[in-house]
Amino acid sequence: MSIEKLNTDIISSIERNMPRIGIRNPMVGYSPTEYKWRYPSNIFWTDSFWTGELWLAYLQTGEQKFKNQARMRMAHLGKILENPLLMNHDLGFQFSLSAVADYKLTGNKEARALALRAAEALRNRFNWNGNYLVAWTAGCEGKEHAEKIQGKIIIDCMENLPLLLWAYRETNAESFKTVALAQAETTLKHIVRDDWSTFHTFDFDTTTNEPVRGCTYQGYADDSCWSRGQAWAIHGFAHLADVEDSERYAEVSSKLLDYVIDNITDDLVPIWDYRLPAHEPQYKDSSAGSVTAAGALLLASVYERMGNDGKATKYREFGLAMLNALREHCDITHIDEAQGLLSKAASFVHFAHEHDLDYQANSMLPYGDYFYYEATLRAQGHTELFW
């Protein structure tokens, strides 16, 4: 595989699709026939990933059209901070790939201020007695649902901690770092299992904050291993290892990645759950693959800096192999009408079956696309991104 050719094809796809997407924010895409995006009716947690792709393209090319397109979404994202019901742990995703990216690349002080407001809102979700960030926000779903989710953390939160660590570096306010590392430790204690597989979610008693049980929302079963969740953990702990210069967090990320290496199918494109029974439909999840590849390449760069050439080589080779597999089996950048970069992504398989929605089990996903591009840049040696 030529990384340079892949990079060129990704940028060409982004350029081709800017007028098609306009100021909208992709949510999930029809696949494998139409390759068109569906868009949320309001705010959604995926709203930053296309923006992130645009900022990556600007980082690489310096072309103003990418910056202009990315900034067109700032007013939309700013609305999140005006409504408490829209704010949850995904603030990290939403603002790291938009406002933080803008500030890092251009010095935009308004973007910095917006990102700090988001970091403050995320920090305010921390339960200081239970040592965890509450994942979801109770809306209008009823008292029972509200009580249940107020004690829930999910593995995805590992990817939202970078916003807090960035805010700490900007302000020197220790509480940002304290919350980020406490959430990481709670995740390590309760979501990461002894065999280095992961739960998707973990519940705490909302009265006592005592741990209750690990479970799943998007994986196959409570005792299974949802592949995208495992990928969030790999990338998230690798980032912690990077910014904290921590051999301990690097080791956590490496053990999580070794679990994938030991359980991945021969084609190196993850099935949506690593413990999926053979009789179940074996949907692939290219988004789990792209996040894992990006995490593996990030971890390789961490080990290289630490002087561990053996692990640096091991994880770089695996990350490149997985990136090559995605290019071979899932890449759609060569299809003119395709509005995304990857097909064969599983958004929410249980939901798809329950509601007969094929696009939730075999689709395009904006986060899969973003991390595909990130992995490509990391393969080329880029290390200063937005996390």
Secondary structure, DSSP 8 states (H G I E B T S, - for coil): --HHHHHHHHHHHHHHHHHHHTT----EE-TTTT--EE--SS--TTTTHHHHHHHHHHHHH--HHHHHHHHTTHHHHHGGGG-GGG-STTHHHHHIIIIIHHHHHH--HHHHHHHHHHHHHHHTTEETTTTEE--S---SS-HHHHHHHTTEEEGGGGGTHHHHHHHHHHH--HHHHHHHHHHHHHHHHHTB-TTS-B-SEEEE-TTT--EEEEE-SSSSSTTS-BHHHHHHHHHHHHHHHHHHT-HHHHHHHHHHHHHHHHH--TTS--BSBTT--TTS---B-HHHHHHHHHHHHHHHHHHHHHT-HHHHHHHHHHHHHHHHHHHHHTB-TT-TT--SSB--B-S-HHHHHHHT-GGGTSBB-HHHHHHHHHHHHHHTT------
